[in-house]
Amino acid sequence: MNDTLLTMLRQLRVSGLAQRLDVRLQAAAGHNFGHAEFLELILQDEMAVRTDRQISRRVKTAAFRDPRTLE
């Protein structure tokens, strides 16, 4: 991935996409994904990163005294 593309992704604040773009580009080339399929995959990656960050922020804000698992 070139520096210009990485800079633009950071300016657009899609860091999840920037982290996984190289992997997705290789997968797209290997599996002959269409444009729409490729776009769907990279947007899913970005949504997953944002969801993870949101959950982490909420857990931190909640300031649980003793975090436990559901088990």
Backbone bond lengths (Angstrom), bond angles and torsions (degrees), N, CA, C in turn:
res aa  C-N    CA-C-N  psi(-1)  N-CA   C-N-CA  omega(-1)  CA-C   N-CA-C  phi
1 M - - - 1.447 - - 1.527 107.21 -
2 N 1.314 116.69 136.13 1.460 118.88 -177.01 1.536 111.15 -85.77
3 D 1.319 115.51 164.13 1.459 121.75 -175.44 1.525 112.66 -65.55
4 T 1.321 117.06 -35.17 1.459 120.57 -179.97 1.526 110.48 -63.69
5 L 1.308 116.47 -44.67 1.459 120.70 179.01 1.522 110.83 -63.69
6 L 1.306 116.99 -43.43 1.463 121.33 179.06 1.533 111.03 -62.40
7 T 1.318 116.95 -41.32 1.464 121.44 177.41 1.520 111.14 -62.27
8 M 1.324 116.69 -43.85 1.467 120.11 179.44 1.525 111.52 -64.93
9 L 1.329 117.30 -40.18 1.460 120.13 178.27 1.524 110.96 -63.59
10 R 1.307 117.43 -38.32 1.469 120.76 177.59 1.521 111.12 -67.89
11 Q 1.329 117.07 -39.83 1.459 120.67 178.29 1.532 110.80 -64.28
12 L 1.317 116.09 -35.29 1.465 120.45 178.19 1.524 112.04 -80.17
13 R 1.323 116.06 -6.58 1.461 123.50 179.11 1.529 112.15 60.19
14 V 1.303 114.67 48.93 1.460 121.38 174.34 1.530 108.13 -119.83
15 S 1.311 114.84 63.52 1.455 120.90 -175.11 1.528 111.96 -67.32
16 G 1.339 117.73 -31.72 1.464 120.31 176.75 1.510 110.97 -62.21
17 L 1.303 115.97 -39.26 1.461 120.98 177.49 1.518 109.62 -67.11
18 A 1.326 116.59 -41.63 1.467 120.53 -178.73 1.523 111.23 -63.87
19 Q 1.327 117.41 -35.99 1.458 121.08 -178.51 1.522 112.17 -67.34
20 R 1.308 117.82 -36.16 1.457 121.63 -172.35 1.529 114.39 -106.81
21 L 1.313 117.88 1.17 1.457 120.20 -173.71 1.521 112.92 -60.92
22 D 1.319 118.17 -43.89 1.471 120.15 -179.55 1.525 111.43 -59.17
23 V 1.327 116.45 -43.19 1.472 121.07 179.53 1.523 110.26 -63.76
24 R 1.322 115.56 -44.21 1.467 119.37 -179.43 1.522 112.19 -67.40
25 L 1.311 117.69 -35.57 1.462 120.22 177.45 1.527 111.03 -63.92
26 Q 1.323 116.68 -41.53 1.462 120.26 177.55 1.522 111.28 -65.46
27 A 1.331 116.74 -41.83 1.460 120.52 178.99 1.522 110.71 -64.33
28 A 1.323 116.41 -40.51 1.468 120.60 -179.98 1.527 110.93 -64.24
29 A 1.323 116.12 -40.14 1.466 119.61 179.47 1.522 110.97 -68.36
30 G 1.327 116.48 -38.50 1.458 120.34 -177.98 1.513 113.94 -74.11
31 H 1.325 116.90 -29.81 1.466 120.47 -176.28 1.519 113.52 -109.22
32 N 1.332 116.23 6.51 1.465 121.54 179.11 1.530 112.81 52.85
33 F 1.345 116.57 49.64 1.461 120.94 177.23 1.517 109.48 -67.72
34 G 1.313 115.24 146.56 1.456 120.40 171.83 1.521 109.32 -78.18
35 H 1.315 116.26 173.18 1.459 120.84 -178.70 1.529 111.32 -62.16
36 A 1.311 116.65 -43.85 1.463 120.59 -177.93 1.530 111.14 -65.59
37 E 1.322 117.18 -40.49 1.468 120.51 178.53 1.523 111.21 -64.72
38 F 1.327 115.98 -42.33 1.457 120.66 178.88 1.527 110.91 -63.48
39 L 1.317 116.19 -45.35 1.459 120.71 178.87 1.524 110.97 -61.13
40 E 1.311 116.63 -42.05 1.461 121.01 178.15 1.531 111.09 -60.23
41 L 1.307 117.65 -43.79 1.465 121.34 -179.54 1.523 112.47 -64.17
42 I 1.320 117.25 -45.92 1.463 118.31 -178.12 1.530 111.22 -70.11
43 L 1.316 117.41 -31.90 1.470 119.38 176.22 1.524 111.20 -71.38
44 Q 1.323 117.45 -34.93 1.466 120.36 174.65 1.525 110.64 -62.59
45 D 1.330 116.72 -40.53 1.462 120.61 177.22 1.527 110.75 -60.24
46 E 1.320 116.47 -45.87 1.467 120.55 -179.58 1.528 110.65 -63.48
47 M 1.317 117.32 -42.83 1.469 120.53 179.00 1.523 111.38 -63.37
48 A 1.313 117.54 -38.48 1.462 121.43 179.08 1.526 111.02 -64.71
49 V 1.325 116.81 -42.95 1.465 120.51 178.37 1.522 110.22 -63.37
50 R 1.319 117.29 -43.24 1.467 120.54 -179.74 1.525 111.61 -65.53
51 T 1.313 116.91 -39.25 1.466 120.54 177.91 1.520 110.68 -64.56
52 D 1.322 117.01 -44.21 1.467 121.06 178.13 1.525 111.37 -60.25
53 R 1.321 116.35 -44.19 1.465 120.24 179.17 1.526 111.27 -64.73
54 Q 1.313 116.44 -39.96 1.456 120.50 179.66 1.527 111.02 -63.18
55 I 1.310 116.52 -43.30 1.471 120.67 178.13 1.523 110.14 -63.87
56 S 1.316 117.12 -43.93 1.466 120.81 178.76 1.524 111.28 -60.94
57 R 1.327 116.18 -42.93 1.468 120.17 178.09 1.521 111.74 -62.10
58 R 1.320 116.14 -42.89 1.463 120.16 -178.94 1.519 111.91 -66.95
59 V 1.323 117.21 -38.86 1.468 120.57 177.82 1.524 109.59 -65.28
60 K 1.325 116.21 -42.14 1.464 120.34 179.29 1.529 110.44 -64.60
61 T 1.317 117.64 -42.92 1.463 122.20 179.65 1.523 111.10 -65.22
62 A 1.309 116.95 -36.16 1.460 120.96 -179.81 1.523 111.27 -66.42
63 A 1.308 117.22 -25.16 1.469 123.31 177.82 1.522 111.60 49.85
64 F 1.318 116.34 55.12 1.464 120.92 177.18 1.526 109.18 -61.87
65 R 1.321 115.96 139.30 1.458 119.92 -178.63 1.521 111.64 -70.66
66 D 1.314 116.70 -48.00 1.457 120.83 -176.02 1.526 109.45 -135.28
67 P 1.352 117.69 88.83 1.471 119.23 -177.78 1.533 111.70 -62.04
68 R 1.314 115.55 137.27 1.467 121.04 179.85 1.530 109.35 -133.27
69 T 1.308 113.81 158.06 1.460 119.23 176.69 1.521 109.59 -84.62
70 L 1.308 117.24 170.78 1.460 121.22 178.76 1.514 112.66 -76.64
71 E 1.312 117.28 -10.39 1.454 120.93 -177.14 1.459 111.03 -71.69
